[in-house]
């Protein structure tokens, strides 16, 4: 049974993650996943399930947070629903295959999870910082099926490997590859995460159905504890959206880069130290 300090930690992380989700369209997973990992370590969750439980639960939190941020972006006409549907659907196969054959296998330990999570974040941060923002004004979306399918597949792989919803791939990919204006890329990313996180949650719940997990979990999705993170995130996600629509795109990218880099360094230090 969780003590009050645990509840405060999870609620505080949820408030921060919701704000991040609305601000940069990454679903909040860059906060949810490491917090859950550190928390599960502290309460002694079995090593053989900790990575899968962290990812599945993070995706559930991400799904809830994205509902709020997507609605806020939609109210500001900042979501391209066609892009959302095409990319989201193309991610499904990758999600199922990754969950079944990679992330729930014994070799996918918490150390592997932490290193992969950190490397992916740093790669995306490098791309966002080094590339200039050339598409801040609408120039016409690139409807290449190869690009749309590739983005969906990459987001599906990243989401199931790291529990981040895929937004760290979607935002820069929409902006730089499809030529979507930055604020609209953020909104469309939040909407796409609804599809990706939904299938991810279902896949982790099903795959972990017979696993030894906490009583509050359904398969590898710890619904009971996730609510302490996800519900506060719903309230702050709208504040993040409000902030995003009042900042220039350079500040948006740099804010995301700084936060993600700090988290990546922390995870690498823990995994390799």
LUMDO-522906 format. One record per residue (C-alpha): x, y, z. Coordinates in steps of 0.05 Angstrom, whole numbers, plus 5000, padded with zeros to 4 digits. Each point is the difference from the previous one (the first is absolute). Layout:
XYZ ...
END
This chain:
500050005000 502750684981 501750515053 498350744993 507050174976 499249534941 493450324982 502950705003 505849794956 495549694947 495050585002 505750514993 503049634942 493249964968 499050755005 506850124966 498949464947 493250294980 503050684990 505549714957 495049604960 496050624982 506250434989 503949584951 495249454978 504049415026 494549695042 503650095067 503749344994 506850315008 497850155072 495449405013 504949454980 506150205043 495750175060 496549324996 506749654992 503050335061 493649885039 499649264983 507349915019 498750335067 494249535018 503749374978 496349794937 503049364971 505750164951 497149544946 493650414993 502250705019 501750244929 493549744969 495850265058 503350684995 498750054925 492849755002 498150455058 503550604969 496049904936 493549985040 501850665034 502050294932 493349804970 496150365055 504350624997 499550034924 492450015002 500250675035 505650324959 496949754934 493450325016 503350665017 504049994935 493749824961 496450605028 505650434972 499649654932 507149735010 498749264982 500449704930 495349405009 501849684934 507449975017 498149755069 495949424972 505049794947 506150015045 496449705059 497349414961 506849874968 503049925070 495649425022 504149434970 506450265031 496750065068 497449285000 506649704975 504350405048 495749815060 499749274982 507249874979 504550545030 498050405061 496849445040 505849524991 504749835059 505950354968 496350674997 502250215070 499250675035 507250174981 498649874927 493750425006 503650585032 505750024949 495249954941 495450535029 505850485011 503249894932 493450114963 498750655037 507050274987 499549834926 493450374993 502650595041 506150064955 495750014938 495250525027 505550475024 504449954938 494650054947 497350694986 492650125003 498550084925 492649845001 496950465051 495050244948 495549514962 503449774936 495749394984 500649335034 504349474967 495149414991 505449494981 497449315021 507249785013 501150575049 493249915034 501049255008 507250085023 498150525052 494449545027 504649405003 505550395035 495150305050 497149315014 506949705013 502150585045 493550005039 500249265017 507550015014 500050605046 492750135021 500150714974 494150014952 504450144939 499750755005 507650075002 499849734929 493450304977 501350745015 506650074962 497749534945 493650384987 503650665001 506249834959 497749424956 492750174986 501050765003 494650105053 500550675038 502949895070 493850155041 495749564955 505349465003 499450005076 492549964998 499949454948 505249615039 495650025062 494249734959 504149454968 502349785068 492849825016 500349444949 507149785016 499049995075 493349644995 502849424961 506250005044 495949945063 495749444972 506249634976 503650045067 493849815039 499049394957 507349794998 500850055075 493449675018 503349405034 506050375028 501450115074 498250735008 497250445056 492749915019 498550694972 502249804930 496549694940 505649634965 505750484993 495650615010 499750245072 493450364996 499450125075 506550395007 499550314931 493950395020 504150395051 504350244942 494950054944 494350375034 504350605023 503050014930 493150114969 499450675036 506950274984 500049764927 495250574982 504850505033 505649724958 496050094936 498350725021 507450135010 502049684934 495550464960 503250615032 507349824989 504250054937 502149344969 507450095017 498450055074 495549404994 505549574969 505350235049 495649885061 498649304977 507449884986 502350225069 495049585038 501249384958 507550065005 499950035076 495749385003 504449634950 506450145039 496749775064 497949344969 506749864969 503550145065 495649505037 500549464947 507550044987 502450235068 
END
